């Protein structure tokens, strides 16, 4: 397979997987990502404060879930 064939396959998402294991569709900054990971990555870049707040809420929920299930 030539480099061109693998590039065409990456553009179509054939045989290329994202870091999460799904079929990859978009190449961004040297990484090939699925649409969900691409959206997550762009949200982190375009709205870092909003992403930090969302992640903090997720962490608080996770901690609450851990301590509520122990008790």
Secondary structure, 3 states (H helix, E strand, C coil): CCHHHHHHHHHHCCCCECCCCCECCEEECCEEECHHHHHHHHHHHHCHHHHHHHHHHHHHHHHHHHHHHHC
